[in-house]
Amino acid sequence: MEIKYLGPLEILAEDKSVPVAGRRRIGVLARLAVEAGQTVRTEQILADVWGDSSAATAGKQLHIVVSKLRELHDPTLIASVIATVPGGYRLTVERDQIDAHLFSRLVERARSARSHGSAGTADALFRRALGLWRGRPLSELDAPWARQEADRLEAERLAVLEEHGELRLAAGDHQALTREYVAHVEAHPVRERLVAQLMLALHRSSRTPDALARYRNARRALIEQNGVEPSAELRRLHQALLVGDPVLDLATPEQQVKVREPDVPAELPGASSAFTARTAEAAEVRAVLGSNGERTVAAIHGPGGIGKSALAIHVAHSMAGRFTDGVIYVNLHGSTAGLDPLSPMTALRHLLRSLGLDGSAVPAQVGEAAARYRSLTAACNLLVILDNAHGVDQVRALVPAGPRCRTLITSRAALTTLDNTAQLQLSALTAADAEALLTRLAGVDRIQDEPDALQEILQLCGGVPLALRIAGARLAARPDWSLRELALRLSDTTRRLDTLAYGDLAVRASLAVSHQRLGEEPGGQDADALFTLLGLIRLPTFTAASTAAVAGWPEHRAEAALEHLLDARLVESAGPARYEFHDLVGLYASEQAARVLPENDRAAALDRAHRHYLLNIWAAKFLINPNDVLRSPVELPAAVFADQAQMGRWLEAERDNLLALATRCLDAPDDAVVLDLVVGLHDPFSRRGWHLQLTDIYARAVDLADRVGAWESKATLRGFLGWAYRDQGRNDAARRQFELALGDWDRADLPKRKVTALNHLGIIALLTGRWDEALDHFETALALNDDVERPVATAVIRNNRAHVYSRQGRVEEAIEEALAAAALWSAVDPNLGAGNANDSLGTIYRRAGRLSEAVESCAVAAPRLRASGHHLKEAVCRWHLGATLHALDRHDEAREQYRKALDLLVGDLLLTQREADEILGQDVPETPAPLKNLF
């Protein structure tokens, strides 16, 4: 029997047409044909064909329709192809006997042939597939499901027509294609690929004017129907036609490019280097995967932790090369704690994506998706691994259809009702195999030194590979432990499960179970308490110091709790002495914090965390800028950081935490805390060029300060926001912030603090070429400043004024002013200040063409800036030095300075290493983006 619905529905039995009358009979038969081989539930048929499945007589009406269909022509034949199954009906006709399914399979084969360079075979298959079409699919039906299916098929037909068109054009079949494609383009005037193929065919048939006319028609249709111009590709083709570009001519055989091999899925997880034993079991699985017999599925089952997945992946790696169409891997999460098993539909989407389908190409219904999957795999030589299955119902639709396909399934339960399946039960390792595995994990020397303890460990692990792997991992991670120590820990039944939880292997257990066990273990109470506190804070990383602050504990106690969480794999290592949550674990921890921590405890922990970071960031601020006029919001110990180097290491490690904390505080603000925190961040961050990451935080903090009337904080933050805007090249926005800051300082009744804003307004004017205005701002700032109270401000302003003189051509005045600024700096800040002044002097010399003196000044500046820890200013200085050396034709020295500047930017994550290498590879290196708006 054949069923055709690529046009009006037609049934052929023994080459004779079988008439079908009645809209519902046609609808039921067509609905079953679309999902041939799959059960279509009664409710679905009634909803699709009747439009309502709730009518009392609907089920009876469907039964009558099916009975009438079975009476057509040869009742025995029809009865055999419409099967009644639990819950619905199934059409048992072979899919190749249904034209739409045959079309898909032929197209798949054609594409495969074309990708392998068999153009003649592909052409024949495409022609055969397109020849199946007799009109609009399901044309007698107007139900929504039928229209949707017809639209899908029609879209597929057009895509195939275009693919075939490319093949025919490459083969020189342009004249025949011209005759056929006119009707297609008339029917689909905005289908640009069809239009392009017709234009090219006309051009190659010496009908270029007609091709140009087709472009005009298409452009008009696109504008009228879609409101858009033709695509760039179609416009390029049009332009090529206008100029007679020879690239449009038919390629000679020598010029033809071979079609590349198709993408082949290779999704296997990495094989474990510790895989040991299982020789007989692996051979049994290989026998199934490598045979040509009826059994195409190997199903490995056994208890959790017995090594099912490891065996499957090990065997699959050894045999992957035999499967020319690739290997697909899906973890079905059938026994994964905390995750629901994948639905068949979700798994089918993964499988279809791996086979090249995605988006709207993936059918929405399980039956349709499974049918599409079977169709795509019918001619494949593919290995599909369905790991961690829940049961037969989950995997039945996931087994590929092709006789050359093989499926490897792992599950805890035996899948005994799955057809064509060889079952393999996996049990515990023998003592010899268990010893071999632990030896491989822990090392031969260590194992041989304590044979008695080894045997005890093997016995306590019970031959379960998961337990042995965890034991081996613990020994590897704790080189100070003896085997006896591990044996003693394992022998304590209250601690065994904790000891047998390490790394990602512990994550296999339910997060809830893992958390609950902490409180049951010796020493686990602190970890339990800390787990929820860290879930409350949810910073990117944490240390013993930060967690001690959050918990209010001594640091050694916090460190011990963190190590306990690390052992349980509720936290992971984020570097030396630093920890982090996996995202899912962190989410769970946050939920637990919200559930179990009383409000007073939450508030107290948050306050301790905020004060910890306030203390450290303000200590860093004053270490960087001891002359700062701002007052610390917290009492600072005598020496939080021993030196600049220690402070820099802390800042690098805590940058992400500080950004996250500031953002989170702004989301639920504690007004004083968040304003103090953001103000404290500026100096440490600006020294690394990170202050630009604070732009949005500054803006939100300004709004907050305005709402609560914190005028001093608002004015300060406006200055920081303007600074960030200026360094981004947004000078107008920067000017606006500094102008507003002047008014904010008046509202704060701190008029002398306007000096900083006036200085920055001068810098903006300097950068934008308004030199007289810049001088006015600097003069106003100097007049307002108290030289005795704030000598630093005087030095800064005079240094900036020297740059204005330089740009005005007043070279000697500029040099004199810069030298005066350097002298002032030497008294108050011999590193950053004096280094910056000498860099300015070098810039002035360079502008004046006095290059040797410029080199001398920059050479003095660079080590001072390095000693200050201001990486960004050092990078600027070294770039200036490099440019000056380059102008003196001292190219090797110049490149060394450029390299040092770029290394600083890469080290502070302002450039990637690749970007730095590209810049350094230029004959004259272009100024890096982070330095372009600095002077």
N, C-alpha and C positions, 0 to 999 in steps of 0.2 A: 504494500500500500504506500502511496505517496500523497503527501498533503502539501498544497502550495498556497501561500498567502502573500507572496510578493506581487500583488495584484488582486483581483477577485479570488475569493476562496475557491479552490478546486481540489477534488479528491479523485485519485486514480487508483483503481484496483484492477490488477492484471491488464494494465494499459487501457482500461475503459473508464470513462468518466462516471463518477457516482454523484448524482445531483443531491444537493442539500437545500431544503427549503425551510424558511422560517428564521427570523432574526435571532431568536434565542438559541436555536440549534447551531446556527453558524457561530454565534458568539461563544457558546460552550466549547465547541470543537476547536475554534481558534484559540480560545484562552488556554486550553489544555496543550495545544500544539506549541504555543509560545514557550511553555515550560515542559516540553516533552521529556519524559523520563523522571520527572519530579512530581511529588504529590502536590496537588493544588487543593487547598482546603475548601470544604463546602462553603464556609462563610465568605471566602475570597471570591469564589465563582458567583455566588449570589450577589455580593456587593458590586462586582464588576459588570455582570451581565443583566441582572435584574435591577440593579441600582439600590436594592434594599434587601438586607438579609434577615430582617426582623419580622417580616410577614409570617403569619401562622402557617400559610400553605406554601411558602417559598421552597422549603426543602422537598416537599412532595412534587412541586412543579419541576424542580431540577431532576429528581429521580425519573419523572416521565420523559423529560427531554433526553436524558442519557439513554433510556430504554429505546426511544425512537431512533436515536443515532445508531444504536446497535442493530437495529432491524434493516439498516440500509444495505442494499445489494446482497452481500453475503453475511448473514447474521453471525456466523461462527467467526468470520474474519474480524468484523467490527468489535464483537464482544471481546476478542482476544487483545485488542489494542486499547480499549478503554477499561482499565482495571479499577475496581472498587477497592479502596484501601482505607484503613482506619483514619477517619477524619476528612476524607475527601476522595479525589479521583486522580488517576495518573494515566497519561497517554504513553503506551509502551512502544510506540513506533521508533525505530532507529532514527537518530537525529539526522543522518544523511538522507533520509527519506522525506525530510521536511525542507522545502527550498530555502527558507531563511537561515536555518542552521547550516545547511550545505553551503550557502553563500559565505557565511562566516569562516567555515573551515577552508574553503577554496581560497579565500582572500589570505588567510593565515599562511597557507602553503605557498601562495604566490609571493607574498612578502619574504618568506624564508628563502625561496628560490632566488628572488632578486638580490637579497642581501648576500647570497653566496655566489653571485655573478652569473646565474643561469637565466639570462634575460629571455631566451626563447621559451623556457618552461614557465617563467613568471607571466609572460604575455599570454600564453595559452590559458593559464589558470585564471588570470584576470578576465579574459574574454568569456570564459565559461561561467565565472561567477556573475558577471554583469548580464550575461545572456539569460539568467534565471528570472530577471525582472520582466513583469508583464504590465506594470502600472503601479498606482499607489497601493502600498500594502494595506490589507484589511479594509479594502475600499467600501465594502458593504456596511461597515460598522462605524458608528459615530460616538460610541461610548468613550469617556475620558481615557480609560486604560488603552483602548485601541488607538486613539489618536496619538497618545504618548508613544506607544510602541511603533506606530507608523512613522512618526517624526524621527524617532531614534534610528530606525532602519534607513530612512531617506537620507539622514545626515551621514550615515555610514556609506551609503551608496555613492554619494557625491565625493566623499573623501577617497573612496576606491577609484572612482572615475578619474580623479585628479592624479592619483598615484600612477594609474595606468597611462594617463596622458603623458606624464614625464617619461615613462619607459618608451612610449611610441615616438615621442619627439627625439629622444636619444637614438632611436633606431632608424630615423629618417622617414617615418610614416606621417609626415606633416600634411600631405595633400588629402589623404583619407580622413585624417583627424579634423581638417578644416571643414569638410562636408558635414561631419557628425556633430561637431561642437557648436555650430551656429545655433541649433535648437536648444542645446543645454544652456548656452549663455543667454539666449532670449528668455528662458525659463528662470534663470538665476542671474540677473544682470549685476548684482553687487557681490557675487562670488569672485573675488579678485584672482584667486589662483586659476580658476577656469578661464577668466578673461585673459590673463597673462598667457596661458597656454594657447588660446586661440590667436592672440596677437602674434605670438612667435611662429605659429604654424602658418599664418597668412604671410608673414614676412618671408619665411623660407619658401613659400610658394610664389614669390615675386609679386605679392599683393600688399606691399607696405602701406599704400594709402588706405586700404581697407583696414589694416591693422591699426593705423592712427585713428581712423573713424571709430573703431571699437573702443579705443581708449576714451575718446570724447564721450561716447555713449555711457561707458562705465562711470566716468567722473560725474556726469550729470545725474545718473541714477544714485550714486553714492551720496551726493549732496542732497538730492530731493528726498531720498528714503531714510538715510542715516544721519544727514547733517554733517558729514565729514568729507575731507579730501581723500583721494586715493592714498594708499600706503606708500611709504618711501620706496619699497621694492617695485611697485607698479610704476611709480614715477620714473625710477631709474630705467626701467625697460622702455618707457615712452621716450626718454631722452636718448637712449641708445638707438632707437629706431629713427629718430630725427637726424642723427649724425651718421647713420649707417655703420655703427660700431661692428667690426668684424667678429667680435666675441659672440654675436648672435648667430653666426653661421654654424651649420652643422659640423660638429667635430669630426676629424678623421679618426679612424680606429686607433692611431697611435696617440691621439690626444685624449681619448676617452679615459676618464678616471674610474678606477675600479671601486665598486661599492664596498665600503668597509664591512668587516664582520659585525654581526649584530651584538648588542650588549648582552652579556650572559650573566645572570645573577650568580653571585658567589658570597652567600650570606653566612657561611659557617662562622661561629665564634672561634676564637683561637683555641687550639688544642692544648691541654695541660701537659707541661713537660714532666709532671710527676706521675702521669698515668702509668700504672703498673699492673702486671698480671692480666687476668681475664682473657687468656689466650684462647681457650676453648670457646668461650662465649663470643668473642670477637669473630672467630672463624665461622661460627653458626650464623651470625648476622651477615657476614660477607657472603656466605653461600646463598642466602636469600636475595641479597641485593645484586649479586652477580649472575644469578641463574636466569634461564629463559622459561621457567616453569610457570604454573598457574599462580603460585604464591608470590604476590608482588609487594606485600607489606610485611615488615618485620616489626613486631611489637614487643618491647622490653618492659617488663613490669616487676615491681618489688617495692619494699618499704622505702620511706624517705631516707635519704642519706646513703643509700646502698650503692650509688655510683651509676645510675641509669643514664643520666645525661652525659657524664664523662665518657662512658662506653660508646654511646651513640655518636658523639662528636669525634671521638678517636677513630672509629671505623669510617665515619663519613669522610674524614680528611684523607684516609688511606685510599678511598675509592672515588673521590670527587672527580678525578680526571676521566673516569669512564662515562660520565654524564655530560654529553656535549652541549646540552641546553642549560646546564648550570645546576646549582644547588640552592634551594630556598629553605630558610630556617624560620620557624615561628615558635616562640614561647607562648603556650596556651594558658599559662598561669593556673593550671588546674589545681595545684596544691601549693600555691604561693600565699603565705600568710599576709593578710592585709589587702590582697587584691582579689577581685572577682575573676572567675574564669572568663576568658575571652568568649564572646558569643560567636557562633558560626559565621555570622555576617561580618563581624569585625575581622575574624581570621581570614575570611574570603577576600576582604578588601586588601589585606596585606599581601595575600597570594597574587591577586590580580595586579596590584601595583608592581610586584616583582616581575610580573610577566608583561608589563608595559601599559597597563590600563590604569587610569586614575580619573578623579573628578566625575563628570557626568557619564563617562564611558563605563563606569561600574554600575551595574543594575542595582536598584534600590531594594529589591526583594531577595530573600535568601535563595529561593528556588531559581530565580533568574541568574543570580550571581554564580550559583553552583553550576548551572548549565553553561554559562559563559566560561567558567573555569575548566570544566570538562572539555569544552570545545577547544579551548586554547592548548590544552595539554594532550589532546588526542593523538597528535603526531610528534610529540616531544620525546626526548631522551633526557629525563629530568629526575633529580633526587629531591624529595620533599621531606624535611625533618619536622615532625610535629612533637615538640618537646613539652613535657609536663602536662599531659592531657588529663582532662577530668573524667571523660567517659566516652562511650561509643557515640552517643548522640552529638557530642561536640566535634568528633573527627570524621564522621561518616561522609559529610559533604566535602571534606578537605582532601580526600584521597584522589589523586589525579587519575584521569581516564585512560591515558595512553598505555598500550601494552609494553612500551619500553620505559615507562616511568616506574620508579620505585619509591616506596614510602617507608620511613623509619619513625616509629612512634615510641615515646616513653610515657609511662603512667604508673601510678601506684596500684590501681586496680587492673586486673587482667581484662583485656578487651576481647573476650572469647566469642562474641557474636559478630565480630567484624569479619566480613568475607575475605577470602584469599589471603589470610594472615597466618604467618608463622609466629607462634608465641614463645617467648623466652623469659623464664623467671630468673631473676638475679638474686642471689643469696649472699651471705657474708663471705668475706675472704678467708681462705685457709690461713693457718698460722704462718706458714712460710711466705705466702703472698703479702700478708699484713706486715710482716717484718721487712720485706723488700720495699714496700711503700714508705714506711716510716724511715727506713735507712736512706732512701732517696731524698726525703724531705729534710732530715736532720743532719745527715752526713755520716759516712762510714766510721770515722774515728770516734765520734762521740757515742755512737750506738755500741761499738765494740768495747768501750771502756766500762760499761755497766750492764752486763748481760742479764743479771737478775731483775734489775729495775725495768729493762726493756720488756721482758716477758710479762711482768706485772702490768705495764702500760698496755701491751697488746691484749691481755685478758680483759682489762677494764674497758677498753674500746670495743670489745666484742666483735672484732673483724669488720666493723662498719667503716667504709672508706671515709665518710665525712668526719667521723670522730678521729680517725687516724690523721687525716689531713690537718685538722685543727691542732691536734697534739704536736704534729711536726712543725706547724707554723709557730706555735708557742715556743717550742725549743729554739727555733731559728731566731725568733724575735727576742728571746731572753737568753743570751749566751752565758749569763752568769748562773742560770739554773742548772742543776744536775738532773739526770733522769730520775734520781730518787725523789727530788723535790716535786717533779711533775707527777710521779707515781703517788706520792703522798696526797697531793691535791686531788688527783682523780679518785683516790680511795675514799675520800670524804664525800659521802653521797649528797650532802647539803651544798657542796660546791662544784660538783662534777659538771652540771649543766653550764654553770658559769665558765668553768675552765674550758669546756668544749664549745665555746662561742668566741670566734676570732675572725676579724676581717669581714669580707663580704659574705663569708659562709654564715655568719651569725644573722645576717640580714634576711636569710631565707626563713627564719622563724618570724612569727608575728611580732610586729613592733610592740603591740600591747603585752604580749607574753614576755618579751625581752625586758620590757620596763618593769613588769610586775615581779620578775625574778630578782631584780636588783635589791629590793627590800628584804628578800628572803636570804640573801647571802651575807656571810661575815664581811663587814666592811662596806656593804652595799648601800647602807642607809644614806651616807653622805652623797653618793652618786645619784641615788633616787631623788634626794632633795635638790641637788644641783641641776639635775636634768630638767626639772620643771622650771627652776629659776632661769636657766639658759634659754628655755623655750619662751619665757616672758620677755627677755631682752632681745633675742633673735638678731644678734649682730653677725656679720659674715664670718668672723673668726673670734676666738677667745683664747686667753692665756691663763696661767695660774694666777697671775696678778689681777687681771680683770675679773675673773670669777671669784677670787677671794674678796674683792671689793663688793661684788654683787651679793655674795652670801654672808659677808661680815665675818669671815673666817680668817685664820692665819694662812699665809700663802702655801705653806707645806701641806696643810690639810686640803686646800682646794686642788693642789697638784695631784694629791693621792686620789681624790674623787674623779678628776679628769682622766687619770690613767685607768681607773676602773671603768669609766664609760667607754674609753678607747678599747679596752679589752672586750667589752660587750658589744662593741661596734655600734653603739648609739651615738658616738662621735667618731670622727676620722681625723687623721693627722693632716694638718695644713702646713707643715714645715716644722723645723726644730722648735720644740716647746710651744707649739701653737696647734689649735684644734678647730674643727668646724663641724657643723651638722651637715649630713646629707639633706637635701631639700625635703624629702618626704619625712624623714625623722624629725627635722626641725619643725615641720608643720604639726606633726603629732605632739611634739614637746610643747608647742604653743597652746594646743588644745588642752593638754593636761594642765598647763599653768592656769589657763582660764577656768578650768573645772575645779582644781583642788586648792589653789592658793587663795586664802582670804584676802579681801580688798586691802586691809591694812598691811599685810605682808607684801602684796604686790607693790603698793606705793612705797614702802620702805626700801624694797630691793631696787626699784627704779631710781629712787633718790640716791642710793649708794652708788649705783652705776654712773649716774650723771655726775656726781661729785668726783668720782674716780677720774673720769675723762676731763672734767673741768680742771682739776688739779694738774694733771699731766700736760694738757695743752697750754695752760697759762704758764706753767713752769718752762715749757719749751719756748713760749713767746718771750718771756723775760730773759732767758738764756740767749736768745737770738738778738733781742733788742732791750738791753738793760736800761736804756735811757727813755723807754716809753713812758708817756705821761699818764697812761691808763692805770687804773687801780685793779688789782686782782680781786675777783669776786669770792675767792676762797683763800684761806690761810695756807701759804706755801711753806713746806719744810725747807730746811737750809739747802739741801741738795737732792732734788728729785733725780736729776741726771748728773752723772759724773763729769761729762764733757759734751761738746758738740757732736762727737761721733756717736756716743750712746743715744743722745737725743735723736739724731738722724735715723739710726736704726729703728728706734721705737716709732718714729713718724712714718717711715716706709711701711712698717708692718701694720700699723694701725690706721692707715689712710682710709681704707674702705670702711672700717668701723666708724670712724669719725664722720664721714659723709653720711653713712646710714643713720647714725644716731642723730645728727643734725636734722636730717629730713624727717625722721620719725618724730622728733620733738616738735617740729613745726606742724606736723599733722595733728598732734594732740598736745598743744603747747603748754608747758610750764613757763610762763613769760620770762621770768628772770633767768632761768636756766638756759633756755634756748638762745636768748640774746647774748648772754655771756659766752656761751659755747661758740656761737658763730663769730663774735668779735675776736675770741681767742684763736680761731682757726687761721685768720688772715696772714699774719706774719710767717708762721711755719709753712703754710701752703704756698705763699707767694715766692718764697725762696726756692721752691722746686718748680715753679711754674704751674702749680696745681690750682692756683686761685681761680682760674677760669672755670674749673669744675664747680666752683661755689657761686657762679653767677645767679642761678635761679634761687639758691638758698639765700644769698644776699637780698635779692628782690623781695622774697617772701618775708624775710626778717625785718626789712624796712617797713613793710605794711603792718607787721605785728607791732613794731615799736611805735608806729603812728597810732594804732588802735589803743594802746595802753598808755600813751603819753610819755614814753621813755625817750625824751628828746636827745639826750647825750648819745644814747645807743643808736638812735635813728640817724643823727648826723654822722657818727662814726661809720655806720653801715652804708650810708649813702656814698661816703668817700670810697669805701671798699668796692661798692658796685660800680662807681665811676671808673675806678682803677681797672677793674676787670673789663669794662666796656672799652676803655682806651687800649688795653693790650690786645683786644680783639679787632682793633681798627675801627670801632664804632664811635668816632670822635664826637659826633653831635649828641649821641645819647650820653656819652661820658660828660660832656660839658653841662648838659642839663642836670645831671646828678650833683655835680660840684656846685652849681649855682643854687640848687635847692638846699644843699648842705649848709650854705652860708646862712640862710634863714633859720635852719634847724639849730645852728649853734647859738643864734640870738635867742631863740625860744628856750634853749637850755641855759641861758644866761652865762655862756662861756665864750664871749666874743674873741678872746685871744686864740681860741682853738680854730678860728677860721683860717689861720695861717696855712694849714695843710691844704684846705680846699683852694685857696688862692694860688698856692704853688702849683697844684694840679691844673688849674685853669690856665696858668702860664705855660705849662707843658703842652696842653692841648693847642694853645695858640702857636706855640713853637712848632709843633708837628704839622700844623696846617698852614704854615707860612705867614702867620700874622704876627710879625716880630715885634712891632711897636706895642701891640696889645699884650704880648707876652711880657715885655719889659714892665708895662704898667702893673700887671698882676704881681710880678716879682717885687717891684718897688713897694706896692701896698702891703704885701706880705712881710717884707723886711721891716717896714715902719711899724707894723702891728706886733711883730715878734719881740720878745725880750731876749736879747743876746745872752744875757747872763743865765736866765732860767732855762733857755732852750737853745744852746749853741749848735746843736745838731741841725735844727731847722735853718739856722743862718747858713750853715755849711751847705746844706742841700740846695737852698735857693740860689746862693751865689754860684754853685756848680752849674745849676741849670741856666743861670744868666750868662755864664761863659759860653754855652752852646748858642745862645741867641747872638752874642757878639760875633761868634765864628761865622754864623750864617749871614750876618750883615757885612762880612768882610773886614771886621774890626779885629784883625788877627792878634795884634799885640795886646789889646785890651782883653781879648778872650783868654790869651795865655796868662796874663796877669791875674785875671779873675779866677781861673782854674787853679793856679798856684796858691792863691789865697784860700780857696776852698780846701785844697789839699792840706794846707797848714792847719786850718781849723779842725779838719777831720783827724789829723794825726794826734791831736790832744784828746779827742773823745772816742774815736773808733779807728784805731790804726789798721784794722783789717778791712771790713766792709766799706767804711766811709773813705779811708785813704785809697783803697783799691779802686773804688768807683771814681774818685776824683782823678786818679792817674789814668784810668781808662778814658775819661772825658778829655783829659789833656792830650792823650794819644789821638783821639778823634779830631781834635782841633788842629794838631800838627798835620794829620793826614789831609784834612781839608785844605790846609795851606800849602800842601805839596812838600812838606818837610818830613819825608818818610822815615829817615833814619831816626829822627827824634821821636816820631810816632812809635816806632818799634821799641825804643828804649822805655817810653812811658808805659806802653802796654805790657812789656816784659816785667816792669815793676808791679803793675796792677794785678796780673793774673795770679801769682802765688798768694797775694794778700786776699784776693777774693776767694781763692780756694780755702785759705785758712778760716775765712768767715763762714763757710758752709753755704753761701748763697750760690747755688748751682747755676741758676738762670743768669745772674750777672757775670759769673765766670765764663759761661758759654758765650755771652755777648762779647766779652772782652777778647776771648780767644778767637772768635770769628773776625773781630776787627783786626787783631794781630795777623791772622791768616791773610786777610785781604791786603794788608799793608805789605807783608812779605811777598805776596804774589806780585804786587805792583813793582817791587824791587827785583823781580825775576829770581827770587830765592824760593823756587817752587817746592822743593822737598820740605823745607822748613814750614812753608805755608800749609802744605797738605797735612803735616803733623799737627798744626794748630787746629785746622778744620776738623781733623779726626778727633781731637780731644774735646772740642765743642760738641760734636755729634755724639760722642760717647756719653757726655753728661746728659744730653737730651734723651738718649736711649735709656740710660740708667734711671731717669725719672719718668719714664714711660710717656714722654712727650713725642717721641718718634719710635717707629719700629726699626729693627735692625736692617730690614730690607730697604726701608725708605732712606736710612742713613747711608747704606752702601750705594744706592742709586745716586744720591747727591755727591758722595765722595768720588764716584766714577766719572763725574762731569769734568771737562777740561777746566772750566772756571765754576766751581761749585756755587749753585744758587742758594741764596740765604734761606735757611729752613723756616717753615711756616711759624714755629713758636717764637722766632726772633724777629720777624718782619716788622712788627709794630713797636719794637723797642729801639732805644737810641743810646 
